[in-house]
Amino acid sequence: MIDLHAEATSEKMAFGHFCDGRASLVAGTHTHVPTADAQVLPHGTAYITDLGGCCDYDSVIGMDKDEPLQRFTRKLPTGRFAPATGEATVCGVFVQTDDKGLATRIDPVRVGGRLQQALP
């Protein structure tokens, strides 16, 4: 399994294709938002551009909204970031593999919180 912590979706997708057939899963992280592109690539690597954060989605990437909003609107920090304390959503994927360790199935998983639930 490869966790690719990168900003650009193009980098993640290119790396997924580079690893296709050599890894069971390439899962992107960093943007904190689950993507809708879970797929098994042609040579058996499960791929998703971003798993999404495991956090309170009534937030700014898991942080209480007040400080990020102040920084974006006033261009000045007024305090420290604090974690949001609402109900969290757990995001991830379920991957099934064959005897060679290559993926035969990938399904998004989202449980709890504000996002639409998804189970395999």
C-alpha positions as CSV (number, residue, x, y, z in Angstrom):
1,M,0.0,0.0,0.0
2,I,1.3,3.4,-0.9
3,D,0.0,6.6,0.7
4,L,0.9,9.4,-1.6
5,H,0.8,12.7,0.3
6,A,0.8,15.2,-2.6
7,E,-1.0,18.4,-3.6
8,A,-1.6,17.9,-7.3
9,T,-4.1,15.4,-8.5
10,S,-2.1,14.9,-11.7
11,E,0.9,13.8,-9.7
12,K,-1.2,11.3,-7.8
13,M,-2.8,9.9,-10.9
14,A,0.6,9.7,-12.7
15,F,2.1,7.9,-9.7
16,G,-0.9,5.5,-9.6
17,H,-0.3,4.5,-13.2
18,F,3.5,4.2,-12.6
19,C,2.8,1.8,-9.8
20,D,0.0,-0.1,-11.5
21,G,0.7,-3.8,-11.1
22,R,3.4,-3.2,-8.5
23,A,1.3,-2.2,-5.5
24,S,-2.0,-3.3,-4.1
25,L,-3.2,0.3,-3.5
26,V,-2.1,3.8,-4.2
27,A,-4.1,6.2,-2.1
28,G,-3.7,9.9,-2.2
29,T,-3.9,12.1,0.8
30,H,-3.4,15.8,1.6
31,T,-6.4,17.6,0.3
32,H,-8.7,16.2,3.1
33,V,-11.6,15.8,0.7
34,P,-12.6,12.3,-0.5
35,T,-12.6,12.0,-4.3
36,A,-15.0,10.0,-6.4
37,D,-12.5,8.2,-8.6
38,A,-11.9,4.9,-6.7
39,Q,-10.9,2.3,-9.4
40,V,-8.8,-0.7,-10.1
41,L,-6.3,0.2,-12.7
42,P,-5.7,-2.1,-15.7
43,H,-2.8,-4.1,-14.1
44,G,-4.4,-4.6,-10.7
45,T,-3.6,-1.6,-8.5
46,A,-6.5,0.0,-6.6
47,Y,-6.4,3.7,-6.9
48,I,-8.1,6.8,-5.3
49,T,-6.8,10.4,-5.7
50,D,-7.7,11.3,-2.1
51,L,-9.1,9.2,0.8
52,G,-10.4,12.3,2.6
53,G,-9.9,13.4,6.1
54,C,-11.0,11.6,9.2
55,C,-12.4,14.7,10.8
56,D,-15.4,17.0,11.5
57,Y,-16.5,18.2,8.1
58,D,-18.3,21.2,9.6
59,S,-14.9,22.7,9.6
60,V,-12.0,23.9,7.4
61,I,-10.0,20.7,6.8
62,G,-10.7,19.6,10.3
63,M,-10.0,22.9,12.1
64,D,-12.6,25.1,13.8
65,K,-13.9,27.5,11.1
66,D,-13.3,30.8,13.0
67,E,-9.5,31.2,12.6
68,P,-9.2,30.0,9.0
69,L,-12.1,32.4,8.0
70,Q,-10.4,35.3,9.7
71,R,-7.1,34.5,7.9
72,F,-8.8,34.2,4.5
73,T,-10.9,37.4,4.9
74,R,-8.6,39.7,6.8
75,K,-5.2,38.3,5.6
76,L,-4.0,38.3,9.3
77,P,-3.8,35.6,11.9
78,T,-5.8,36.4,15.0
79,G,-5.1,33.2,16.9
80,R,-4.1,29.6,16.7
81,F,-5.8,26.9,14.8
82,A,-7.9,24.6,16.9
83,P,-9.4,21.2,16.0
84,A,-13.1,21.2,15.2
85,T,-15.0,19.2,17.9
86,G,-18.1,18.1,16.0
87,E,-19.0,14.6,15.0
88,A,-16.2,13.2,12.9
89,T,-16.4,11.3,9.6
90,V,-14.0,8.4,9.1
91,C,-13.0,8.2,5.4
92,G,-11.0,5.4,3.7
93,V,-11.3,2.6,1.3
94,F,-12.0,-1.2,1.3
95,V,-9.7,-3.1,-1.0
96,Q,-10.0,-6.7,-1.9
97,T,-6.9,-8.5,-3.3
98,D,-6.1,-11.7,-5.1
99,D,-3.5,-14.3,-4.1
100,K,-0.8,-12.2,-5.8
101,G,-1.7,-9.1,-3.8
102,L,-3.3,-7.2,-6.7
103,A,-6.6,-5.5,-6.3
104,T,-9.8,-7.0,-7.5
105,R,-12.1,-4.4,-5.9
106,I,-12.0,-1.0,-4.2
107,D,-14.9,0.7,-2.5
108,P,-14.9,4.1,-0.7
109,V,-15.8,4.0,3.0
110,R,-17.3,7.0,4.9
111,V,-18.9,6.5,8.3
112,G,-20.4,9.1,10.7
113,G,-20.5,12.9,10.6
114,R,-21.9,15.1,7.8
115,L,-20.8,13.3,4.6
116,Q,-23.0,10.8,2.8
117,Q,-22.3,7.4,4.2
118,A,-20.6,4.8,2.0
119,L,-19.9,1.2,2.9
120,P,-18.6,-1.7,0.7
